[in-house]
């Protein structure tokens, strides 16, 4: 887990460095100041409104203990076991089996499951999934993912500004047309790759810490196997709103074939299952 934390810090630093580089390329010292300012604004929006954006994209509705007693019981028990406040609970009206957590910290968190996952998994498997999502909350993964997404979006916008308006202060020290075009193409790609690496590292960590919270790594492995088959059978449409929420989900909600699978923000399910089986065989 320490390795994943260090890796995430390095990757977030790389995203921030990319923003500074693109800002400098666009306008020198003034460009850096503008880039940093806009990045801070983007981070503030992501920090305070990430939960509302994510829940809205899935049309999720809040549920009470009278409507979903088993789900409330699981979340209440695991939250108490972790010594953390219980998050708000939501259900999304889709048959695709999936789940995600969102919110800036444990006191402002929400856990959402789809109707489909509640129908597909047994109680043991659903409890393991809840443990995974609660671990995202307790590890502050939601905040990290939101910040990474905001920084990546900022790099993309700045890179396009470089492409359209050029950069540098003169013909001698500016990047020129070719440099601007390269920045326009490679900036967003680099940002997406770093964001992907951050998301993958956090998924592995949530698998491990969630399995330790529930004491049942094989329950999560079994759930992931079913969820993987279910998401392949019932992929969600890749629209703008859902695309911004997909990295929060326990499994890639889109079809994800070909290059889409290669650049997915989720690590391969087979690798995650193998790690959980190893954890069950050799608990540390």
Secondary structure in CASP SS format (residue, H / E / C, confidence):
PFRMAT SS
TARGET T0000
AUTHOR 0000-0000-0000
METHOD secondary structure of the structure
MODEL  1
X C 1.00
X H 1.00
X H 1.00
X H 1.00
X H 1.00
X H 1.00
X H 1.00
X H 1.00
X H 1.00
X H 1.00
X H 1.00
X H 1.00
X H 1.00
X H 1.00
X H 1.00
X H 1.00
X H 1.00
X H 1.00
X H 1.00
X H 1.00
X H 1.00
X H 1.00
X H 1.00
X H 1.00
X H 1.00
X H 1.00
X H 1.00
X H 1.00
X H 1.00
X H 1.00
X H 1.00
X H 1.00
X H 1.00
X H 1.00
X H 1.00
X H 1.00
X H 1.00
X H 1.00
X H 1.00
X H 1.00
X H 1.00
X H 1.00
X H 1.00
X H 1.00
X H 1.00
X H 1.00
X H 1.00
X H 1.00
X H 1.00
X H 1.00
X H 1.00
X H 1.00
X H 1.00
X H 1.00
X H 1.00
X H 1.00
X H 1.00
X C 1.00
X C 1.00
X C 1.00
X E 1.00
X E 1.00
X C 1.00
X C 1.00
X C 1.00
X C 1.00
X C 1.00
X C 1.00
X H 1.00
X H 1.00
X H 1.00
X H 1.00
X H 1.00
X H 1.00
X H 1.00
X H 1.00
X H 1.00
X H 1.00
X H 1.00
X H 1.00
X H 1.00
X H 1.00
X C 1.00
X C 1.00
X C 1.00
X C 1.00
X C 1.00
X E 1.00
X E 1.00
X E 1.00
X E 1.00
X E 1.00
X C 1.00
X C 1.00
X C 1.00
X C 1.00
X C 1.00
X C 1.00
X E 1.00
X E 1.00
X E 1.00
X E 1.00
X C 1.00
X C 1.00
X C 1.00
X H 1.00
X H 1.00
X H 1.00
X C 1.00
X E 1.00
X E 1.00
X E 1.00
X E 1.00
X E 1.00
X H 1.00
X H 1.00
X H 1.00
X H 1.00
X H 1.00
X H 1.00
X C 1.00
X C 1.00
X H 1.00
X H 1.00
X H 1.00
X H 1.00
X H 1.00
X H 1.00
X H 1.00
X H 1.00
X H 1.00
X H 1.00
X H 1.00
X H 1.00
X H 1.00
X H 1.00
X H 1.00
X H 1.00
X C 1.00
X C 1.00
X H 1.00
X H 1.00
X H 1.00
X H 1.00
X H 1.00
X H 1.00
X H 1.00
X H 1.00
X H 1.00
X H 1.00
X H 1.00
X H 1.00
X H 1.00
X H 1.00
X H 1.00
X H 1.00
X H 1.00
X H 1.00
X H 1.00
X H 1.00
X H 1.00
X H 1.00
X H 1.00
X H 1.00
X H 1.00
X C 1.00
X C 1.00
X C 1.00
X C 1.00
X C 1.00
X C 1.00
X C 1.00
X C 1.00
X C 1.00
X C 1.00
X H 1.00
X H 1.00
X H 1.00
X H 1.00
X H 1.00
X H 1.00
X H 1.00
X H 1.00
X H 1.00
X H 1.00
X H 1.00
X H 1.00
X H 1.00
X H 1.00
X H 1.00
X H 1.00
X H 1.00
X H 1.00
X H 1.00
X H 1.00
X H 1.00
X H 1.00
X H 1.00
X H 1.00
X H 1.00
X H 1.00
X H 1.00
X H 1.00
X H 1.00
X H 1.00
X H 1.00
X H 1.00
X H 1.00
X H 1.00
X H 1.00
X H 1.00
X H 1.00
X H 1.00
X H 1.00
X C 1.00
X C 1.00
X H 1.00
X H 1.00
X H 1.00
X H 1.00
X H 1.00
X H 1.00
X H 1.00
X H 1.00
X H 1.00
X H 1.00
X H 1.00
X H 1.00
X H 1.00
X H 1.00
X H 1.00
X H 1.00
X H 1.00
X C 1.00
X C 1.00
X C 1.00
X C 1.00
X C 1.00
X C 1.00
X H 1.00
X H 1.00
X H 1.00
X H 1.00
X C 1.00
X C 1.00
X H 1.00
X H 1.00
X H 1.00
X E 1.00
X C 1.00
X C 1.00
X C 1.00
X C 1.00
X C 1.00
X C 1.00
X C 1.00
X C 1.00
X C 1.00
X H 1.00
X H 1.00
X H 1.00
X H 1.00
X C 1.00
X C 1.00
X C 1.00
X C 1.00
X C 1.00
X C 1.00
X H 1.00
X H 1.00
X H 1.00
X H 1.00
X H 1.00
X H 1.00
X H 1.00
X H 1.00
X H 1.00
X H 1.00
X H 1.00
X H 1.00
X H 1.00
X C 1.00
X C 1.00
X C 1.00
END
